[in-house]
Each structure stands twice: as structure tokens, then as C-alpha cells.
Amino acid sequence: MPPPLRFASADPVAFKARVTLASHDEPDLTLRQLLAEYPALSLDPVLPTVLDSKVANLRIEAHALTPDTPLYLPPAFTVQSLADGASAAAGPGQSPAPAALPAAATPAGHGDGSQPPAIQARHPEHLSEREAVLIAHAAEIAAAAGYLKRGMSVLIRCEKLLVEHLAKQIAALSQRPHREIEIDAPVKGGASHAALGGRRGDLITGLEKAVREAVPGDIVVIRHLDLLGGGTDASLSGEGREITDVLYEHSDRVLLAFIDPSLAIPEVLASRFAVRIVMNILPREVAARDGAATVKIPVGVALVTREEAELFEGFDPNAFYKHVAGMNAVRLRHALLYALHEYKSADGGEKPTFDLLLHMLRMFKAKNSSTFELPNTPLDAIGGYDDVKAELRKVLKIINGEVVAPGGLSPQMRNELIPGGFIFHGPPGTGKTLFAKAIAHEMGGTIQVVSGPEVTDMYVGESERKLRELFAEARRNAPAVLVFDEFDSIAGKRSSRDDGGSRAGNAVVAQLLTELDGFRPEVPVLIIGTTNRIDIIDEALLRPSRFREIKIGYPEEPAARKEIARIHAKHFGVDYSEELLDAIANCTNGMNGDEIRSIFRDAKANELVGDGRKADARVLGEMIGRLQYTQQAREAESKELTGRTRAGGHARRALTLHVVSTADGEDPTT
């Protein structure tokens, strides 16, 4: 079998879609005609005879343009002809390329071996929200418009803030007549939906009217399909049933619909659409043109104005991406304007740094989220556990891009080296959640701690919806750490029993697996589960490609307990000596970090609001004695309870024998 033809395109998604459509619907389309319509450069030399081959008979791969890859002009094409073809393919209303272009991939074959001059990167002078959206998602916009142009309905999953900018642009680029269903201008007079009342009933009536009156082939734009027919197949509402019936009844209408990632629609309704496109993160690079050259530029250049970049000293577009990948283009522009407002008017003082900009971005995300917060616990603030910290630091080096490989570390390899998450397991009070906060701090990200039982809900589908919202919020706040405390309550082993509780638990685990497998490597989100019962976690979640298990037990070594004591003594302002710390470490064997912390906390509280004695060795010794007494009392009570249980078991067995023997007619006294 001959090797595939590899082409690099400024719009690889649209190029690949065109190849796929040609292979099925246009068997006579040649490679020459394809390149004239969708310009691309070859990663390998192409023979002239191949240009007249049918696309349906070729194996064609689509690749993105990269800065260091040599490219070749297809035979009989020139740089200018490719540029003219790209301009024609863009059509009216295409989003403008940013004025800032960096040095990037340029054609390697010019006949004389010469290279065009490198293009210098420049940030745009001004950038509106609409321009930012159209630049960031130009590839998806072109792909959606291409599918619509060929009569295929498209469902786009994106955040609500993007819909107003995407809907008209995609419909216009499709070059088909289209009808809008405006949520702010509902159609009145829907008698069939009078029982619903309000705007939703009017909107459903307007949707049905638009679908029925549209000419076959016209595009009907549904901006908020999730609000009109949302739900699941198990809980399909009456409105959802009616909308589904109307859309299937008029299957010759071309639909362009939008749904939010945090909301679900019934699969039967989603199946009405031939193509589904997801726009949930920003791309690392976007395509742009400068005269005859088509290049890729970092999103940190394309979506950041010159004023914003110059304000923060040491601005790094590549490092910038990790902190904004999960945001949509509109929120990114809001965050940058927030940072610009905070520091532009500052008089005097030192110029704000790039690190300060990243901190402002984290603050902006935390302030705009009701759940995520900024952690303030560094890894060094946790005493002991050197083996755990060493393992976590290895992963953090990869996440933070601090690993330097001899031949360079590709983004793909870097992403494969990062685990999907961790499961911290061990007895209570050993600092499992504290380690999660320290990881988030070292990542320079945000964190949300969710108790497992908070996710579960009595209504069908609600637990899965809550999980979808949690993961979507984590992506928006990336870099982020999402912590599930009491992880076993939502990730227990799936059961084959057919009762309602088992089905609900199985559905939650299935949703967890779906979300974990759906993570994009460009968005640094780490999932951490904490549990005391690793033995009941579902085996599918314990696969190495999903979660890495780390045991956090009691600090067994005296040196570990000494370091924990030192940190808490400093925190509470208790005077100490090395001899005192050694004594405390020797007396706290079998205690967890939280109990060691309570020694210094209670001693300091006693000094401030108790009998006023200074928190010295004597007082600390008393606090340790109280803890040991409490532990011994608890152990004695547990043994007593166990003894009573065993005695009760013996009594029950004796009573059973007595009843059985009496029933058999035997003498109960024998």
C-alpha cells in the first residue's frame, strides 16, 4: 500500500472534512481541484502525475502548520496561487487575521532553495470580543460552515457567551439562506403552547413556525436548543418530545443549533444532527495570513493587544497559554481588561511582571467562580512525607514545563507523561486534602474541594448533571485541581444488581469515566480523589492511565513527626528547641498530622484564653497526655463494644439452639 499524502493546512479541520466529503459525494474530484479550493502545502514532495488522481482513490492526511517543519509547494502551484485560493475559500464575512504574525512555517520548495524573510510577531492594536471569538475558532467556524453548505445539520457545543458571535458568522459563511430563532425576540401567538406560558412557550412556537415555513435546504438557526428541549432520554419532557417530532418530521431542513457544555439534551434529539462540533477550549495557535504566507501564531499573540503585552514585563505567549486554555475567548478578553484596569492607572513603582499577570488571571477566575478558590499552601509547608512529596514533585515538573529532554520534549509526549489524577488513600487526619491544596498552589492554579455526597441526588440524571458542571467549571478555571473528598461515596464498585440505587451509582461512575476520558491535554486540570476505603473504589478508575494511587498513612518515622511539629510550632508562635521537638516526636508515635497540630493549637489557645500559662514543654506535655488518654479510652471502649458484640453473638446462638431443640420436642433442660 502506498504511503499517505500528507498536507499541512492553515485549516486542517476544514481540509480533512472536505477530503471526507469528496471521498463519499464527489468521486470525480481530483487532487488538483481540491488544492485549488482548499490550499495546502505538502510535507513530502508530490509527483505531478498525482495531482490528476481522484481524491477518493488517495490516502490523504491533514496536518496543522508548525514552525519548524519543511513544506513543499505542490507541482504547478505557486505561493501566490495558494494565497489567492485561500482568500477565495474564505468568502465574504470571514474573520480578519490579526495584525500580529510571528516567524512560522513557510514553503521549503522555491525552486532556487531560497526562503522568504521571517515575519516578526506583533500584537494587535485593538481587539473586540467578536474578533477574538472569530480568530480563536476560525477552524471550527470554517468546518461548520462547510458542513452546512453541503446540507448537513450541525450541533455545536460551546458556552453561551460565544453563541451570539458564532451563529451569524457560521450561517453567513455557509452561503445558504437562513432563519434565526432569536431568544430576545420570541414569536407571539403560539396557541398550542398556551399552557406553557411565558417566553419559552413563545420560543417553541416560533421554532416550529420557522422549521415548517423554511424552504428545504434553508438553514434554521437554533441558538439555545438546550433551553428549549433539554433533558435526557430517561426524562424527556413534553416540550422535548414535541420539538423532536417537529425536527424529524422536516428532516430536509438544515439545522444549526447550539448547546452549553453544562447542559444535556436527549440523545434522540442530538441524533438529528449529522455533525457535532465541540468548542470548549482555546487553541494553542491560530492561523493567519500576511500577504502570500499563511502561518500559525500563538494565541497569546493573536488575542492579546500590544498595550496589554507591553504593560507586563517579560510577557511570554507560550507560558501564557497554559493559564487561559480552558477559558473561552470572551472571558479571556474580560480577564485581560481586568488586569489592564488594575495596573494601567498605577502611578510610579516598579513595572508589573508577567508573574503578576498570571496571578491576576487566577484571581479573576476565582472571583468569577462561586466554587473555585486560590490555595495558599506550598508543598514545603507540609512536614514529613518525603517520599510522597518527591513523587508529586516529579509530576509537577512535567505539568509546569520544567523538564528538559536531550532532544526536546514534544507536547504529545509531555501530555502522556502526566497522570489523569491521583487517589490519596489512608486513615483520617493524615493530610490528604492538604496535599491536594499544595499541588494546586505549585501548579499556580485554582482548587475546588467537593464532598462526594454533595454530588449524589435523589432525582434521575441529576448526579450526572452535577458532575458535568463540576468538570466544565474546572476546565474554565484551568490550571485547576478538582478534589473529591470521600471519593468512595461516588466511585464505589459498580453492581450487577437491578435495584434503583445500584443503577444510580453505576451511572455516576460511568459519567466519571466519560469526563476523565474527555479531558484535553491543553487544559491542565488534575483530578484528585481522597478516601479511607481504597478497597471499594471501582476498578476502572484504578487503571494507571486514569488515577495513580498514593498512600498517605501515619507519619511513622520520628524525623517526619519532628518536622510536622516544627512547622506547627512556627505557625502558632510556640517557642521550641531541637530537644523539645525530639521529645514530642518520640511521644506521638501512632498519631496523625492533625493530632500533632492540635497539641500546639490547644497549648496556644490555653495561653491566650485559658489559665495564661506559656506554651512551654510542661504544657505541651499535658496536651500530649490528653491525646494519649483519649486514644486509650477510645481503644478501651472499642474493645468493650467488641466484647459485648461477641457475648451477644454467643447468647443469640444459645437461644437459637434452645428454640430449635424445644421445637423438636426435646427437653430444654438437657
C-alpha positions in Angstrom: 0.0 0.0 0.0 1.5 3.4 -1.0 2.2 5.9 1.8 -0.4 8.6 2.6 -0.1 12.1 1.1 0.5 14.5 4.0 -0.7 18.0 3.6 -0.3 20.9 6.1 -3.2 23.4 6.0 -4.0 26.6 7.9 -7.4 25.0 8.5 -6.7 21.2 8.9 -10.2 20.5 10.2 -11.9 22.0 7.2 -9.4 20.4 4.8 -10.0 17.0 6.3 -13.8 17.5 6.2 -13.5 18.4 2.5 -11.5 15.3 1.8 -14.0 13.1 3.6 -17.0 14.6 1.8 -15.2 14.3 -1.6 -14.5 10.6 -1.0 -18.2 10.0 -0.5 -20.1 12.5 -2.6 -17.7 13.7 -5.3 -15.9 10.6 -6.7 -14.5 12.6 -9.7 -12.9 15.4 -7.7 -9.1 15.5 -8.4 -6.3 16.4 -6.0 -5.6 19.5 -8.2 -9.2 20.7 -7.8 -9.1 20.0 -4.0 -5.9 22.1 -3.6 -7.4 24.9 -5.7 -10.4 25.0 -3.4 -8.6 24.3 -0.1 -5.0 25.4 -0.4 -2.4 23.3 1.4 1.3 22.6 1.4 2.8 19.1 1.3 5.0 17.7 4.0 6.7 15.5 1.3 7.5 16.1 -2.4 4.4 15.3 -4.6 4.7 13.9 -8.2 3.0 16.0 -10.9 1.0 12.9 -12.0 -0.7 12.6 -8.6 -2.5 15.9 -9.0 -4.9 14.5 -11.5 -5.7 11.4 -9.4 -9.1 11.1 -7.8 -9.3 12.1 -4.2 -11.5 9.1 -3.5 -8.6 6.9 -4.6 -5.9 8.5 -2.4 -5.0 8.3 1.3 -4.8 12.0 2.4 -3.8 13.2 5.9 -4.4 16.7 7.1 -1.8 18.3 9.4 -1.5 21.7 11.1 1.2 24.1 10.1 4.2 24.0 12.5 7.1 26.5 12.7 10.0 24.1 12.1 8.6 21.6 9.5 9.8 21.9 5.9 7.0 22.2 3.5 6.8 21.8 -0.3 4.7 23.6 -2.9 2.6 21.1 -4.9 3.6 20.9 -8.6 2.1 23.6 -10.9 1.2 25.8 -7.8 2.8 29.0 -6.6 2.7 30.7 -3.3 0.5 33.4 -4.8 -2.0 31.0 -6.3 -2.3 29.2 -3.0 -2.9 32.6 -1.3 -5.5 33.6 -3.9 -7.2 30.2 -3.3 -7.3 30.7 0.4 -8.7 34.2 0.0 -11.4 32.9 -2.3 -12.2 30.0 0.1 -12.7 32.4 3.0 -15.6 34.1 1.3 -17.4 37.2 2.5 -17.6 37.9 6.2 -14.5 35.8 7.1 -12.9 36.9 10.3 -9.9 39.2 9.8 -6.4 37.8 10.6 -4.7 39.6 13.4 -2.1 42.2 12.5 0.4 40.3 14.6 2.2 37.5 12.8 5.3 35.5 14.1 8.0 33.7 12.2 6.4 30.4 11.3 6.2 27.7 8.7 7.0 28.8 5.2 7.3 26.8 1.9 10.5 24.9 1.7 10.5 24.5 -2.1 11.0 27.7 -4.1 13.0 26.3 -7.0 16.2 28.1 -6.1 16.2 26.9 -2.5 15.6 30.4 -1.1 13.4 31.2 1.9 11.1 34.2 2.2 12.0 36.6 5.1 10.8 35.7 8.6 7.7 37.6 9.7 8.0 39.4 13.0 5.4 38.8 15.7 3.2 41.8 16.6 0.2 42.0 18.9 -3.0 43.6 17.5 -3.6 47.3 18.4 -7.2 46.7 19.2 -9.4 43.6 19.6 -13.1 43.3 20.1 -14.9 40.4 21.7 -16.3 39.3 18.4 -13.0 39.5 16.6 -11.4 37.4 19.4 -14.0 34.7 19.1 -13.8 34.6 15.3 -10.0 34.4 15.4 -9.8 31.8 18.1 -12.3 29.5 16.5 -11.7 30.2 12.8 -11.1 26.5 12.1 -14.3 25.2 13.7 -16.3 28.0 12.1 -15.0 27.1 8.6 -15.6 23.4 9.2 -19.2 24.0 10.5 -19.9 26.3 7.5 -18.6 23.7 5.1 -20.9 21.0 6.5 -23.9 23.3 6.4 -23.0 24.3 2.8 -23.3 20.6 1.8 -26.7 20.2 3.5 -25.6 18.6 6.8 -27.1 19.8 10.1 -24.6 20.8 12.7 -24.8 20.8 16.5 -22.2 23.0 18.3 -21.4 22.6 22.0 -20.0 25.8 23.4 -20.5 28.3 26.2 -23.4 30.7 25.9 -21.1 33.8 25.7 -19.9 32.6 22.3 -23.3 31.9 20.6 -24.1 35.4 19.6 -20.7 35.8 17.8 -20.8 32.4 16.2 -24.3 31.9 14.9 -24.5 34.6 12.3 -20.9 34.1 11.2 -21.3 30.4 10.5 -24.7 30.8 8.8 -23.3 33.6 6.6 -20.2 31.6 5.6 -22.4 28.6 4.6 -23.8 30.8 1.8 -27.3 29.4 2.4 -30.5 31.3 3.3 -31.0 31.0 7.0 -33.7 31.8 9.6 -32.9 32.9 13.1 -34.8 32.0 16.2 -34.0 34.9 18.4 -34.3 34.3 22.1 -34.7 38.1 22.8 -37.4 38.4 20.1 -39.8 35.5 20.6 -42.6 34.9 18.1 -46.0 35.5 19.6 -49.3 33.8 19.0 -48.5 30.2 19.7 -51.8 28.8 20.8 -50.6 25.3 21.0 -48.2 26.3 23.8 -50.6 28.5 25.8 -50.4 26.1 28.7 -46.6 26.7 29.0 -47.0 30.4 29.3 -44.1 32.9 29.2 -41.3 33.3 26.7 -40.3 29.6 26.5 -43.7 28.7 25.0 -43.5 31.5 22.5 -40.0 30.4 21.5 -41.0 26.8 20.9 -43.9 28.1 18.8 -41.5 30.3 16.9 -39.1 27.4 16.3 -41.9 25.2 15.0 -43.1 28.0 12.7 -39.6 28.6 11.4 -39.0 24.9 10.7 -42.3 24.5 8.9 -42.0 27.7 6.8 -38.4 27.2 5.8 -37.7 26.1 2.3 -36.0 22.7 2.1 -32.3 23.4 2.2 -32.6 26.6 4.2 -30.7 26.8 7.5 -32.7 27.2 10.7 -30.5 28.6 13.5 -31.5 27.4 17.0 -29.3 29.4 19.4 -30.5 27.7 22.6 -31.6 24.2 21.9 -30.7 23.1 25.4 -33.1 25.6 27.0 -36.0 24.6 24.8 -35.6 20.8 24.6 -33.1 20.0 27.3 -33.1 16.8 29.4 -32.2 13.2 29.0 -33.9 10.3 27.2 -35.0 8.9 30.5 -36.7 12.2 31.4 -37.8 13.6 28.1 -40.1 16.5 28.7 -43.3 17.2 26.8 -41.6 20.2 25.0 -38.7 18.0 24.2 -40.9 15.4 22.6 -42.7 18.0 20.5 -39.5 19.6 19.3 -38.0 16.2 18.4 -41.2 15.4 16.5 -41.1 18.6 14.5 -37.4 18.4 13.7 -37.6 14.8 12.5 -40.8 15.5 10.6 -39.0 18.1 8.5 -35.7 16.2 8.0 -34.9 18.1 4.8 -34.3 21.4 6.8 -30.7 22.1 7.6 -30.2 22.9 11.3 -27.5 24.9 13.1 -28.0 24.5 16.8 -26.0 25.4 20.0 -25.9 23.8 23.4 -24.0 24.6 26.5 -21.4 22.1 27.8 -23.0 22.0 31.3 -26.5 21.2 29.9 -27.6 18.0 28.3 -30.2 17.3 25.5 -31.8 13.9 24.8 -29.7 11.7 22.5 -32.7 11.2 20.3 -32.7 14.9 19.7 -28.9 15.1 19.2 -29.0 12.3 16.7 -31.0 14.6 14.4 -27.7 16.4 13.6 -25.2 14.8 11.2 -22.2 16.6 12.7 -21.3 17.6 16.3 -18.5 20.1 16.9 -17.1 21.0 20.4 -15.6 24.4 21.2 -14.7 24.2 24.8 -11.1 25.3 24.9 -8.8 27.8 23.1 -6.4 26.5 20.5 -2.7 26.8 21.2 -2.2 28.5 17.8 -4.4 30.2 15.3 -3.9 30.6 11.5 -3.2 34.0 10.0 -2.1 35.4 6.6 0.5 38.0 5.8 0.3 38.6 2.1 1.1 35.3 0.4 2.2 33.5 3.6 -0.1 31.5 5.8 1.4 31.0 9.3 0.5 29.8 12.8 0.7 32.3 15.6 0.4 31.7 19.4 -3.0 32.6 20.9 -1.0 34.6 23.4 -0.1 36.9 20.5 -3.4 36.8 18.5 -5.7 37.5 21.4 -3.6 39.9 23.4 -3.2 43.6 22.4 0.1 45.3 22.2 -0.8 47.5 25.2 -1.6 44.5 27.4 1.6 42.6 26.4 3.8 45.6 26.9 2.4 46.5 30.3 3.6 43.3 31.9 7.3 42.9 31.8 8.5 39.5 30.5 5.2 38.6 28.8 5.6 35.0 27.4 2.9 34.0 24.9 3.7 30.3 25.2 3.6 30.2 29.1 0.5 32.4 28.9 -1.5 29.7 27.1 -1.4 27.2 30.0 -3.3 29.7 32.2 -6.0 30.6 29.7 -6.5 27.4 27.6 -9.8 26.5 29.4 -11.3 30.0 29.1 -13.3 31.0 26.1 -12.2 34.0 24.0 -14.8 36.4 25.6 -13.7 35.5 29.2 -10.1 35.9 28.2 -10.7 39.4 26.9 -12.5 40.2 30.1 -9.7 38.9 32.2 -7.1 40.9 30.3 -9.1 44.0 30.6 -9.4 43.4 34.3 -5.7 43.1 34.7 -5.1 46.1 32.5 -7.5 48.2 34.6 -5.8 47.1 37.8 -2.3 48.2 36.8 -2.6 50.7 33.9 -3.5 53.5 36.3 -0.9 52.7 38.9 1.5 55.6 39.3 5.1 55.1 40.0 6.6 51.9 41.4 8.0 49.0 39.5 6.6 47.8 36.3 4.2 44.8 36.8 5.7 41.5 35.8 4.3 38.6 33.8 4.0 36.5 37.0 1.8 39.2 38.4 -0.4 39.0 35.3 -0.8 35.2 35.9 -1.8 35.9 39.5 -4.3 38.4 38.3 -5.8 35.8 35.9 -6.1 33.3 38.8 -7.8 36.0 40.9 -10.2 36.8 38.0 -11.2 33.2 37.6 -11.6 32.7 41.3 -13.8 35.8 41.6 -15.9 34.8 38.7 -16.5 31.3 40.2 -18.6 30.6 43.2 -16.7 27.4 43.9 -13.1 27.6 43.0 -10.6 29.4 45.2 -6.9 30.3 45.3 -4.9 27.9 47.5 -2.1 29.3 49.7 -0.4 26.1 51.0 3.0 25.3 49.4 4.3 21.8 49.3 7.2 22.8 51.7 4.6 23.7 54.3 3.8 20.1 54.8 6.1 18.3 57.2 7.4 14.8 56.7 6.1 12.5 53.9 9.3 13.0 51.8 8.5 10.0 49.6 5.0 11.4 48.7 6.4 14.9 48.1 9.1 13.5 45.9 6.6 11.7 43.7 4.3 14.7 43.4 7.2 17.0 42.5 8.1 14.7 39.6 4.6 15.2 38.2 4.6 18.9 38.9 7.8 19.4 37.0 6.1 17.9 33.9 2.9 19.9 34.4 4.8 23.2 34.8 7.1 22.5 31.8 10.3 22.3 33.8 11.5 19.1 32.2 14.2 19.4 29.5 14.8 16.3 27.4 18.0 15.9 25.3 16.1 16.0 22.0 13.3 18.2 23.3 10.1 17.2 24.9 7.1 17.3 22.4 3.7 18.4 23.7 2.3 15.0 22.9 4.9 13.2 25.0 4.6 15.7 27.8 0.9 15.1 28.0 1.3 11.3 28.0 3.6 11.6 31.0 1.1 13.4 33.1 -1.4 11.1 35.0 -5.1 11.8 34.8 -5.3 12.3 38.5 -4.4 10.9 41.9 -6.2 8.9 44.6 -4.9 9.8 48.0 -5.9 7.0 50.4 -5.1 6.4 54.1 -6.5 6.9 57.6 -8.3 10.2 58.5 -6.3 13.2 59.5 -3.2 12.4 57.5 -3.3 15.5 55.3 -4.8 14.1 52.0 -6.8 17.3 51.3 -3.8 19.4 52.4 -1.6 17.7 49.8 -4.3 18.5 47.1 -4.2 22.2 48.0 -0.4 22.1 47.9 -0.5 20.7 44.4 -2.8 23.4 43.2 -0.6 26.0 44.7 2.5 24.6 43.0 0.6 24.5 39.7 -0.3 28.1 40.0 -3.9 27.2 39.7 -7.2 27.2 41.5 -8.9 24.5 43.5 -12.3 23.2 44.5 -12.9 20.6 47.2 -16.2 18.7 46.7 -17.6 16.3 49.2 -18.7 13.1 47.5 -22.2 13.0 49.0 -22.8 16.6 47.7 -22.7 15.1 44.1 -25.4 12.5 44.7 -29.0 13.4 44.1 -32.3 11.6 44.5 -33.6 12.5 41.1 -32.6 10.6 38.0 -29.8 12.2 36.0 -29.1 15.0 38.5 -25.9 13.4 39.8 -24.5 13.1 36.3 -25.5 16.7 35.6 -23.7 17.9 38.7 -20.6 16.1 37.6 -20.7 17.6 34.1 -21.0 21.1 35.6 -18.1 20.4 38.0 -15.8 19.3 35.3 -16.9 22.1 32.9 -16.2 24.7 35.7 -12.8 23.1 36.3 -11.9 23.5 32.6 -12.9 27.1 32.7 -10.7 27.7 35.7 -7.6 25.8 34.5 -5.0 25.3 35.7 -7.2 23.7 38.3 -7.4 20.9 40.8 -10.8 19.3 41.4 -10.8 17.4 44.7 -13.5 14.8 45.5 -13.4 14.2 49.3 -14.9 10.9 50.4 -14.4 9.7 46.8 -15.7 6.2 47.6 -19.2 7.6 48.1 -19.5 8.3 44.3 -16.8 6.0 42.8 -17.7 2.7 44.5 -17.6 -0.6 42.6 -20.4 -1.0 40.1 -23.0 -3.6 41.0 -24.9 -6.0 38.8 -28.0 -5.7 41.0 -31.0 -4.2 39.2 -32.3 -2.0 42.0 -32.6 1.8 41.6 -29.7 2.6 44.0 -27.3 0.4 42.1 -28.3 1.8 38.7 -27.9 5.3 40.0 -24.4 4.5 41.4 -23.4 2.8 38.2 -24.5 5.9 36.2 -22.4 8.2 38.3 -19.3 6.0 37.8 -19.9 5.9 34.1 -20.2 9.7 34.0 -16.9 10.0 35.9 -15.2 7.8 33.3 -16.7 9.8 30.5 -15.4 13.1 31.9 -12.0 11.7 32.7 -11.5 10.3 29.2 -12.8 13.6 27.7 -10.0 15.8 29.1 -8.0 17.7 26.6 -4.2 17.8 27.3 -4.0 21.5 26.5 -6.1 22.2 29.6 -4.2 21.4 32.8 -6.8 20.0 35.1 -5.9 17.5 37.8 -8.5 15.3 39.5 -7.8 14.1 43.0 -9.9 11.7 45.0 -9.4 11.2 48.7 -10.7 8.2 50.5 -10.2 5.9 53.6 -11.6 2.9 51.6 -9.5 2.3 48.5 -10.7 -1.3 48.5 -14.2 -0.3 47.4 -13.2 2.0 44.5 -14.4 0.8 41.1 -11.5 -1.0 39.3 -12.0 1.0 36.1 -11.0 4.2 38.0 -7.8 2.5 39.3 -6.3 1.9 35.9 -2.9 3.6 35.7 -4.0 5.7 32.8 -6.7 7.3 34.9 -5.7 7.5 38.6 -2.4 7.0 40.3 -2.7 5.6 43.8 -0.7 7.3 46.6 -0.9 6.1 50.2 -0.7 8.8 52.8 -0.5 7.0 56.1 0.6 7.9 59.6 4.0 9.6 59.9 5.8 6.5 61.2 9.4 7.9 61.3 10.3 10.2 64.3 12.1 12.5 61.9 8.8 13.0 60.0 6.8 13.7 63.2 9.6 16.1 64.3 9.3 18.1 61.0 5.5 18.2 61.4 5.9 19.5 64.9 8.4 22.2 63.8 6.0 23.5 61.2 3.1 23.8 63.6 5.2 25.3 66.3 6.3 28.1 63.9 2.7 28.6 62.7 1.3 29.0 66.2 4.3 31.0 67.5 5.3 28.5 70.1 9.0 28.6 71.3 10.8 25.3 70.8 14.2 23.7 70.9 15.5 20.7 69.0 15.4 18.7 72.2 11.8 19.5 72.7 10.9 18.6 69.1 12.7 15.3 69.5 10.7 14.6 72.7 7.4 15.4 71.0 8.3 13.2 68.0 9.0 10.2 70.3 5.8 10.7 72.3 3.5 11.0 69.3 4.0 7.6 67.7 0.8 6.4 66.1 -0.7 10.0 65.9 -1.6 11.7 62.6 -0.6 15.1 61.5 -3.9 16.7 62.6 -3.4 15.4 66.2 0.1 16.7 66.3 -1.2 20.1 65.1 -3.8 20.0 67.9 -1.0 19.9 70.5 0.3 23.3 69.6 -3.1 24.7 68.8 -4.5 23.8 72.2 -1.4 24.9 74.0 -1.5 28.3 72.3 -5.3 28.7 73.0 -4.7 27.9 76.6 -2.0 30.6 76.8 -4.3 33.2 75.3 -7.8 32.4 76.7 -7.1 29.7 79.3 -5.1 29.8 82.5 -2.5 32.0 80.9 0.4 29.6 81.2 3.0 29.9 78.5 3.0 27.2 75.9 6.2 25.5 77.2 7.4 22.0 77.5 5.2 21.3 80.5 2.0 22.5 78.8 2.8 20.7 75.6 3.4 17.5 77.6 -0.1 17.9 79.2 -1.6 18.3 75.8 0.1 15.1 74.6 -1.1 13.3 77.7 -4.7 14.3 77.0 -4.4 13.0 73.5 -2.9 9.7 74.7 -5.6 9.3 77.3 -8.3 10.0 74.7 -6.8 7.4 72.4 -6.6 4.8 75.2 -10.2 5.5 76.3 -11.4 5.1 72.7 -9.5 1.8 72.3 -10.9 0.5 75.6 -14.4 1.4 74.5 -13.9 -0.2 71.2 -12.7 -3.4 72.9 -15.6 -3.3 75.3 -18.0 -2.9 72.4 -16.4 -5.8 70.6 -16.7 -8.0 73.7 -20.4 -7.1 74.1 -20.9 -7.9 70.4 -19.2 -11.3 70.8 -21.2 -12.0 74.0 -24.4 -11.1 72.3 -23.5 -13.4 69.4 -22.9 -16.3 71.8 -26.3 -15.5 73.5 -28.1 -15.5 70.2 -26.6 -18.8 69.2 -27.6 -20.3 72.6 -31.1 -19.0 72.2 -31.3 -20.4 68.7 -30.3 -23.9 69.9 -32.8 -23.6 72.7 -35.7 -22.7 70.4 -34.7 -25.4 67.9 -34.4 -28.2 70.5 -37.7 -27.2 72.0 -39.4 -27.2 68.6 -38.1 -30.8 68.0 -39.7 -31.9 71.3 -36.5 -32.2 73.3 -36.2 -31.4 76.9 -34.9 -27.8 77.1 -33.1 -28.5 80.3 -30.9 -31.3 78.8 
